[in-house]
Amino acid sequence: MLKRPILARCFAATAATLIWTSVATAQTLTAEQAVQLALENAENRVFAEAPAEAAQGAVISAETWRNPVLSVDREGEDGFGGDGSETSVSIERDFDFSGRRTLEIRSAQAELLAARNAGRITLAELRAETLTAFYAVLAAEAEQAAVTALSDQLSALEDATRRRVDAGDASRLELERVRQETLRLPALTAEARLAVHAARDALFVATGADLVTTANPVGDLLPETVSAEALSSLDGSARLSVLEAEVAAAEAREDAASRIAPEVTLGVGVRHIEGMGEETSVLMSASVPLPLFDRNRGEQHARAADARLAEARLRRERRRLEAEAALLARRSLALHETAESYEAEALTSARELRRIALVSYSAGEIGALEAIDAMRAAFEAERQAISLKHRMREAEIALHALLAETE
């Protein structure tokens, strides 16, 4: 059965409660905690499970025998109550001797398998949506921290420049140039704050948990290692399993349509004759439609086309998944290597340039313009490093969602 046992449901509810309590108490949120909150959300479970439950209903309907038909006939010479009346009571039911019903059951079971795998894809996409929002919060908060740091540095530079102007060591032009930079900070700060709010709102939509809007997300934007071979494998792909099940269902329907032997209606009953020659007898009946004109050619033609279409979709989807998975795997590897290299070299160099520039400015060796250039270079390097890590993480998340497994 698709529905989880009561014990499993209780365990899931308890686990969700523990996650909720731990997050609320510690005021921190990890990526896996966010995913668990999303997966245990009642509405999200409905999206994943309802299609399979509907398909389970179709299987039950296909496996259930058809209801018999009860017939009562009464006729008489002088009305229904007169002498010489005859009453017949019979039960009739259709019987399939062609095996069509077995094929219909097989088709429904294949559709159920497809629906279950589609549910796993839904959960994988929900996980990807949650992780994307979670790491978007991390990236937005990291960029907001970079803006805050730049704001503090420029404010300190403005104060230092003002003191140097008062001491006659700097010109008013330098002070106004620094002030131009500081006046741009409110817009940057507001933009960074809005980005954080937008990311947290997306995380709330994915999880349905109010606490994610205030909890402090913890984690690393850049994973330690990435394996392209592991990430690009299509083994156990739920997306392919859905299409394979649909091919099996279409083939079963095509086979069922080719069975032209009609259903046979068999009946048994009792006939009672009233009057002078009162008599009771047993009735047996059988009726068979004769497929003289309609030999189900139209249905056969349509179901054969459906089977060919399902097979073509499977082959095309396999090619698409292989190409897209390989591309995302290469992108993940390339961005991971680029992000690591950039942080170790370009970002480290930009931070050192900023440090040297601030020391040199304090010593009066360079002007404010050179110090501003160093600060902005370091700030842009920080943003570029965050962007590279974030893009790599998004590529990895997309790849895992693409390669959702059947188990």
N, C-alpha and C positions, 0 to 999 in steps of 0.2 A: 504494500500500500504506500501511496505517496505521503500521506499525512504522517508526521512524526509521532511516535508514541508519547504518552503522557509524561513518562519519566524523562525522555529527551527534551520535551518542551519545558518541563520544570527546570532541567539542568541549564537550558539555553537562557531562560528567564533569570535564573540565579546568576549565571555568568554575566549577563548584561547588567544586573543590579550591582555586582561586585565591581565591574568596570566603571559604572557610573559613580559608585561611592568612592573608589580609589582616585578617579580623576577629580571629583568634586573636592575631596579632602586635600589632595596634594596640589591642586590648581595647576597641574601639568598634564599634557596630553601627548602621547606618542602616536606614531602613524598607525601601528597595529591596534591601539585602543580606539582610534577614530574609525578604523575599518570595522571592528567588532560592534561598535555602536550603530554603524550603518547597516550591518548585516542582521542585527537583531531588531531593527526597527520594524514595527508591525506592518506598516504600509509597504516597505521595501520587500518584506517576505511575501506579501500578496502578489507583487509584480513577478516574483520569481516562481511562485508555486501555483498560482491560479490557472495558468495555461495547462500545466500538467494535470491538475485536478479535473479540468474540463475534458482533457483527452482520456483520463481514466474513466470518466462517465461514458465516453463513446465506446470504450472497450467493454464496459459492463453491458451497455445496450446491445453490442454486437454478439456477446456471449449469451444473452438471455433468449430463451425460446419464445417464439411468437405465441400469442394468446389463441386458444381455440375459439371457435364461433359456435354458439348455441342457437339452434333453429327450432321453432315450434310452428307447425302447420296444422290447421283444423278446417275441415270443410264438411258440409252436411246438405242433404237434399232439401229439408225444410228449415233451413237456418242452422246456426251453430248448435242449438240445443235439441234439434229434432232427431227422429230415428234415421239410421243410416249414416250417421256422422263418422268422420274418420280423423284421428289425431296422430300426428307424427312428431316425435321429439328426437333430434339428432345433434351430435357434436362433430364439428369438422375442424381440421387443422391442415395447414400447408406443410409439406415436407420437401426438403432440398436433398436430392440424391446425387446432385452434380458436384458437390464439394464447394459450391459458391460461398456458403455461409462460413466455412473454415477459412477461405481466403479473405473474406471480409473481416473476420476476427484477426487474422494475421496483419492485415492492413491497419486496423485500429491499434494493434499493439505496436507496430512500427511508428505510427503517429504519436503514440504515447512516449516512446523512446526519444523521438525527435523533440517533443515538448519538454521532456526532462532535461535533455542537453541544452535546449534553448534557455531553460531556467538557470542552468549553470553559467551560460553566457551572460545572462542578465546579472547574476551575482558578480561575475568577473568584471563586467562593465561598471557595476555599482562600486566595486572595490577600486577600480581605476578612477572613477569620478571622485571618490573620497580622497584617495592618495593625491590626485592632481590638486584638489582644493587644499589639502593639508600642506603640501610642499609649496603651493602658491602663497600660503600664509607665511611659511618660513622665509621664502624669497622676499616677500613684501616687507616683512619685519626687518630682514637683514638690510634691505635698501633703505628703510626708514632709519635704521641705526646709522648707516653711512651718511645720510642727510643730516642727522643730528650731530654727528661728529664734525662734519664740514661746517655746520652752523656754529658750533663751539669754537672751532679753529678760526673762522673768519671774524667772529666777534672778538676773540683775543687779538687777532691781527689788527682789527680796527682800533681797539683800545691802545695797542702798542704804537700804531701809526699816529694816533692823536697825540700821544705823549711825545713822540719824536717831532711832530709838527710844532708843538708848544716849545720844545727844546731847540728848534731851529735846525734839526737834522733831517727833516723831510718836508716836502712841499705839500701845499693844499691839493694839488693835482693828484698826488698819491693817495691822500686821504679820501678824496671823492671817488677815486677808482675803487678803493676798498669798499666804500659805502655802496657803490653800484652792485658789487657782488653780494653784500649782505642784504640789500633790498630785494634780490632775486630769491632769497631763501624762503620767505613765507609761501611762495607759490610751489616751490619744490617740496616743502614740508606738507602742505595741504594735499598735494598730489600723492605723496607717499602714504599719508594717513588714509586717503580714500582707497588706495590700492589694498591696504590692510583690511579695511572694512569690507570691501568687495570680496576678497578672498575668504574672510571669515563667514560672510553671508553664504557663499557657495558651499563652504564646509557644513554650515547649518542645514542647507537644503539637502545635502547628501546624507547626513546622519540623522536629521530630525531631532538632535539633542541641543537644548538651549545652552548647555555649559560650554560647548565648543566656541561660543562667541566671546567667552572671557578667559577660558583656560589658556595656559602658556604652552604652545606647542614646542616640543623638544625633539631634536634629531639632526641629522646631517643631510644637507642638500645633495652631496656627492657620496654615493656608496663607495666602499673601499675597493671592490673589484667587480668586474663585469666579465661574464663568460659568453662570448658570441655563440659558441657551439650549443650551449645549454639553452640559450634564449631563442635560437632560431629553429628548434626541433618542432616538427608537426606531429610527433607521436602523441596519440591520445587526444587530438584536437577536438574539442566539443563542436566547433563550427563545422568541421568535416563530418562529424558523427551525425549532426542534424541532417545534413544533406544525404548522407548514406541511408539513414532511416527513411527519409522521404523517397529515395529511389526504391527501397524495399516496399514501401507502401504503394507506390505507383505501379510497381511490377505486380503486386498482389491484386490490385484493382484491374489491371490489364488482363491478368489470367482469369479473374472472376468474370470479366465481360465476355471472354471467349467461350465460357461454358454456356452453350445455348440450350442444354437440356432444361426444360421448364420444370417449375415446381409442381408437385403432385398434391392435390387436395384429397385427403382421405377422411371419410366420415363413418360414424356408427350411431345407430339410434333404435328407437322402438316405434312401431306403428300399431295403433289400437283402433279397431273398427267396432262401432256400437250398433246395436239393432238386433234383428232376428239372428243374423249369423255373426255374433260377436266373436272377434278374433284378435289376438295379439301376436305380432311377429317382430323379428329383428331385422333392421335395415343396415345394409352396408353400401357405401357409395365411394366412388373415385372419379375424379375429373382431372384432365390434363389439357392445358392449352396446346394447340397445335402450331408449331412455329413454321407456318407455310409462307407467310409474307414478311413478317417482322422477325428477322433472324439476328437482331441486336447488332447489326453491322455499324450503325451510327455510334453506339456506345463503345464498341470495340475500337473503332477508328479514333475516337476522342481519347480513350484511356491509353492507347498506344502512343499517341502524341504526348500525353502527359508523362509517360515513362521516359520517352526520348528527351523531353525537356528537363526532367529531373536529373538524368544522367549527364546532360550537357552542363547543367548548373554545377553539378559536383565537380566535373573536370575543370571547369573554368574557375571555380572557387579555390580548388587546390592550387592551380597555377598562381592565382592572385595572392593567396596566403603565402606561398613559397617566396614570391617576389617581394611582397610587403614585409614579411618577417626578416628576410635577408637584408633589406634596406634599413629597417629599424635597428637590426643588430649591428650593422656597420655604423649607423649613425650613433648608437649608444657608445660603441667602442671609441669612435673618433672623438666624440664630445668629451668622453671621460678622459682620454689621453690629453686632449687640448686643455680641458679645465685644470688638470693636474699640472701640466706644463706651464700654463698661464699663471697659476697661483704661485708656483715655485720661482718663476723668472720675472714676468712682466709686473705682476702685482707686488712682489717683494722689491723689485727695483723702484717702482713708483712710490712705495711707502718710504723707502730709503731716500729717494729724491726729496720727498716732502720733509722728512726729518732734517736733512742737510740744509734745505732751504730755510726752514724755521730757525735753525741754529745760526745760519749765516745772516739772516735778517736781524736777529737779536744782536748779533755782533756788528751790525752796520755794514756788512760786506756786500749785500745786495739790496735792491729796492723792493717796494711792496708788490710791484707788478710781477717780478720774478717769483716771489713767494706765492702770489695768487695762482700763477701758472702751475706751480708745483702742487698746490693744494687741489686744483681742479684736475690735474693729471692723475693724482692719487685717487680722487673721488670717482672719476670715470673708470679707472682700473678696477676699483671695488665693484662698481656696477657691472662691468663686463665680466668679472669673475663670478658674480652672483648669477648673471644671465646664462653663462656657460654651464654652470652646475645645474641650474633650474631646467634648462633645455635638455640636458643629458637625462635628468631624472624623469622628465615628461616622456622622452623617447623610450626609456625603460618601462615606464608604466603602460604606455600604449602597446608595447610589445607583449607584455604579460597579458594584457586584456585581449590582444589578438590571438594569443596562443592558449586561451582558456582550455583547461583539460576536462575530460569527462568525469574524473574522480577528484 
